[in-house]
Amino acid sequence: MQAITDLIMYFYKGGLVMWPLLACSITVIAIAIERFIYYKSVDSGAAFASRYCAAVRSGDFAVATELARKGSGQCAQMLADVAAIAGGKEEKSAFLESRAGIFMATLRDKLDYLGIIVTMSPLLGLLGTIVGMIGAFSIFNVEAGAPMAITGGIGKSTTTSNLSAALALKGYKVMQVGCDPKSDSTKNLMEGKRIPTVLEQLKAKGEALKLEDIVFEGFGGVLCVEAGGLTPGIGCAGRGIISAFEKLAELEAFETYKPDIVIYDVLGDVVCGGFAMPIRGGYAREVFIVSSGEMMALYAASNIAQAIKNFGRRGYARLKGIILNAKNIENEQELVAKAAAEIGTEVVQYVPRSGDIQIAENQGGTVSEFVKDSPMVQVYNELAEHVLAMSEDEEE
């Protein structure tokens, strides 16, 4: 029963293209059954063929004719009809050739449909693959200059800003450093406004750059920094993170502000030295991966986890768990829990999909600021508690 249920589930996941493929499959099965029954009905059998040929070879045509009359199947019927024709060899040969041609046509009947289906089905499968890939990469929603529309949109910046807000409301001094070239990590902490990036300010002010030019106070007193980056496709975007960290260290930002917690919102491209800077440079102590149950997100999470483990062997930050930012995929929690177990970690927090997050973001903030009665406020508070507890365990 479970196998049937799973089969139906996978069928619906295949999308609209599965219906014509199902129709093709049913048609093929129907034609196969019909042809099998027909071929069995017109077959005179190997025994008849053997006995008839033996009688003809021995010259006993009367016995051969009697066998044909009493035999079943199309072949026996044709031979009996030929024997009944009054005429010479040429007339009988012409009659037999004509009947055989008609019989061969009936044998090939409906086989053309199979040829069409054999040609069409792989094309339908390819169409389904293309549609699935388009859906996976969210191509329909791509906007110019919006890299996240292609890379998955798992909501890491939304999760990060709501976590920072929850920690700040608990009385902690939080600094959030956006390490994404899009430079929108802290937007929901800054009333929806984009703050100048470290790279932009470096270019504009050079050596005259001060901490107040790159560190801004947002909701709950969260200190917001955006590293910035080069235009996608031009140069290494990770260079922005390296430059930002060097400048923050040079201006003694952490010594000046003395934050209790620093959260780095980093892209998953840990192969790039720039994006791995918070880990490689010893700034980050614990790493949390934000993922959904989508195949591409889980695949990326697995790769990131492997990279973090490699860093951990050299004394860098360690992977603490996965934050499941739900996309309402069927069996999503089970899928992510299984993936977490396979990479040797756990699901730290389940963050359900909620319209309250969008309501808050439309107003340029977090749920803690604009939808205070939302159940999501408690969800992010629980996430904050888990992060704090794991941090304390690390210190011990």
N, C-alpha and C positions, 0 to 999 in steps of 0.2 A: 504493500500500500504506500509506504514511504517513497519507494522508487517511482511510483506513478505520480505522486505529489511533486517530487523533485523534477520529473520530466515536464509536467505542466508548468512549473515555475520557470524552468529554463526556456520553455517555449515562449512564454510571455515576455521574458527578458530579451528574447531575440528581436522583438519589434514587429512591425507590420510585414516585413519581408518574409516572416515565417509562415504567413497564411498562404501565399502563392506556392511556397516550397511544400507546405502540407498538401495543397491541392495536387501538385505534381506527384508527390509520393503516393497519394491515394489513387491517382490515375494510373500510375505505373503498376501498382498492385492489382488494380481492377483488370487492366489489360493482360497482365501475366496470368491471372486466374482464368480469364475468359479464353485466352489462347491455349492454356494447358488443357482445359476441358474440350475445346474444339479439336486440338491435335489428337487427343485420346479417342474422340468419337470418329475421326476419319481414318485412323490408323488400322490397316488390315492385319497387322501383326507379322512378326518374323516367321512364325510357323506357316502361315499362308504363303508368304513369299517363297519360302524354301520348297514347299510341296509343289507350288505352281511351276516354279522354274525347273524342278526335277522332271515333272510331267512333260513340259515343253521340250527339254533336252532329249528325252527318250522318244519323242515323236507321238506321244499319246495325247493328241489335242482334244479328244472328247473328254478325257479325265480332267484336263486343264480347264476346259470350259465349264464343266460341272462344278469344279472347285470355285471358280469365279462367281458362278450363280449362287452358290450356297454361302460364299464368304461375306464378311461384313467389312465396312470401311469403304472409303472412296476409291482406293486402288482396285479392289475386287470388283466394285460396281462398274468402273470404266472398262475393265477387261471383259466383263460379261456383256456390256453394251457393244463392244467391238466385235465380239464373237457373233452377236445377233445381226450384224450388218450384212446384207447381201451385196457382195461386190468383191473386187479383187484386192490385191495387196495394197495398191496405191490409195484406194478409197478408205480402207481400214487404217492405214498409216496417217492419212490426213485427218480422219476423225479423232484418232488417238492423240495426235499432236494438238488439235484444237481443244479437246477436253483437258489435256494435261496443262495447257496454258492457262485455262480458266481456273483449274484446281490450284496451280502455283500462285495465282493472283489472290485466291482466298486464303492461302497459307500466309501470304505477306500482309494481309489485311490488318490494319491498326499498328503495324510495326513502324510506320512513318511517324506516328505520334510519339513513339518511344525515342526516335532520333531527335525530334524537336525538343523533347523534355531533357534528353541527355545534353543537348547543346545549351539550353536555357538555364538549367538548374545551377551550374557553376557561376553563371553570370549573376543570377539572383543572390547566390552566396557571397559573391564579391561585392555586390551592392550593399548587402547587410553589413559586411565588414567595414565598408567605407562609411556608412551611416553610423555604425558603432564608434568608429574612430573619431568622427566629427563630434559625436556626443561626448566622448571621453575628454577631448581637448577643448570642449566648449567653443568651437569655432564660430558658432552662430552668434555668440555674445562678444566677440572680440571687438574692441574699440581701438582706434589708432592710438599708439603710444601707451597701451595698457598691457604690459607683459604678463600680469597676473591672470588675465583672461585666458592666456594660453597655458600657463604653468599649473593651473588647477584651481586656484582660488579656494584653498582649504580653510581660510579664515584665521591664519596665524596672527595677523596684526590686530584683528578684532579681539581675539582671545587674549593677546598680550596686553592691550590697553585696558580691557575690563579686569584683568588680573591685577594690573598696576593700581587701578582705582580701588579695588577691594582691599589690597594691602595698605594703601594710603589711608583709607578710612578706618583701618585697624590701628592707626597711629604710627605706622612705619614711614620713614623717609625713603622714598623710592625714586630711583633714576631710571628712566627708560631710554635706551639708545637704539634708534632705528638703523639697522644695518642693511637696508634694502634700497637699491638705487631709485625706487619709486618715491621714496621719501615721504610716505604717508602713514608710517607706523604710529606716530603720536597725534595724528589729526583729531582723533576722538577724545583726546585729553586737552586739546587746545581749541575747543568750541568749533570744531570743524575746519579750522584754519591751518594752512600749511606753514610751517616755520622754515626760516632760512637754513640751509644745510651747512655743514662744516666746510665742504668744498667750495660752495658759493661764497661764503664769507672769507675764506682764505684767498680766493681769487680777487675779491673786492677790496679787502683791507690788508692783506699781506701780514707783515710783522706787527702791524698795529692791532691785530685781532685780540679781543678780550673774551673772557669767559661769558660775560653777559651777551655777547654777540652770537653765541652758539648754544647756550643753555637757557631754556625758557621754562617758567613755572606754569604748570597746567592744573587740571582739576585735582583737588585734594592735596595740592602742593607737590604733585609729581614733577620731577625735573626732567624735561624733555630735550632730547638731542637727536638730530637726524644727520647721519654721516653723509648721505648723498652719494652720487656716483655719476659716471660718464653716461652719455646717451647710449641706449642699447644699440649694439652693433658697432660701436666705436670705442676701441680700447678696452681695457680690463675694468669692469665695474667694481671689482673687489678692491681696486686701488683706493677708492673713496673711503673704505672702511679703515684701511691701513693708515691713510693720512689723518683720518679723524681720531684714531686712537693715539697716534703720535702727538697730535696737537693737544688732545685732552690731557695726556701725560705731561706734556711740556708746560701747560698752564695750570697743572696741579689741581685738576677739577675734582678728583675724588678726595683729596686732602682738604680742599676748600669747602665743599658741600657736605662731606662726611655722610653719604647715604648709607642707610641700613641695608638696603637691597638694591642691586643693580640688575636690570633685566635687559638682555640684548635680543632684539627681534631680528633674527638672522635668516637669510635665504637658505634653502636646503642644499645649495651647491658647495658642499664642504670640500670638494676637490680643489676649488680655487683657494689659493692662499689667503686672499682678502676676506672671503666669507668665513674662512676657518679661523680668522684672527682672534676672536674672543676666546676660542678654545686653545689654539696654539700659543697665544700670548700669555696664557695663564690668568686671564681676566675672569672667565666663567668657571665656576666650580661644579655646577650641576647643569645638565642639558635635558630639556623636555622637548619631545617632538610632537607638534600638532599635526594630526592626521584625521582623515575621514575613512569611511569604509570602502571608498572607491578604489578600484584596482590600481590606477596610476599613483594614487596617494600612498597606498600601502607599499607599492614597489619602491617609491622614493624613500619612505620611512625605513625600509629594510636597508637600503643603500646608506642612508645617513647613519643608521645605528652601527653598521659595520665600520664606517669611517670613525665614528666616535669611540668605538671599542679599540681601534688602532691607536687613537690618540691616548686613550686611557692606559694602555700598556706602557706608554712613555711618561706617565705621571700627570697627564693633563686631565681636563674635566671628564666626568663619567656620566653615562646615560642613566637617568633616574626613572624615565617612564614615558608613556604616550598619553597625550591629552586628546581624547576622542571628540572632535568637533563634528557632530552628527550631520549627515546629509539625507537622513531618512531612507537609507538604502535597506532593503530587506535583509534581516539577520545581521545588521551592521555591527551591533555590539559583539556578537559571537565571532564575526569575521576579524574584527580588530583584536579581540582577546586572543584568538588563535595566532594571529600574526605577531602579537606582542610576545607570546610564549615562544614562538619559533626563533625570535631574535634575542631571547633571554631577558625580557623586561616585563613590565606590567602596564595595565591601563590605570593611570593615576586618577583621571576624572572623566566622567561622561558628561559632555555639554550638549544638551538636546537642542534641536533646531527650534527657534522661537522668533515670532514676528516682532517681539519686544526689542530685540537687538536692532532690527531694521528701523524701528520707530526711533530708538535712541540715536542711531547713526544719522538718520535724516535730520535730526536736530543738532548734529555735530558733537555727540557725546557718547557716554557709556550708559548702561542700564542703571548703574548706581546713582547717576546724576539725573536722568530724565524719566526713568520708569522705576521708581523706588519700590513700588509694591509688586514688581514682577518676580515670579519664582526664579528667574535667571539671576537675580541679585544673590540669592542663597546659593545657587550653583557656583558662582564665581567666588563667593565667600568660602565654600567648601574646598574649591581648588586652591585658594590662598592658604587655607589651613594645611592642606596636604603638602604644598610646596614648602611651607615653613617647617613642618614636621620632618620632611626629608632633608632639609637643610640642617636642622638641629642634629639629626642622626649622623650626618656627615661630619659635623664638628666634633661630636663625641668619639 
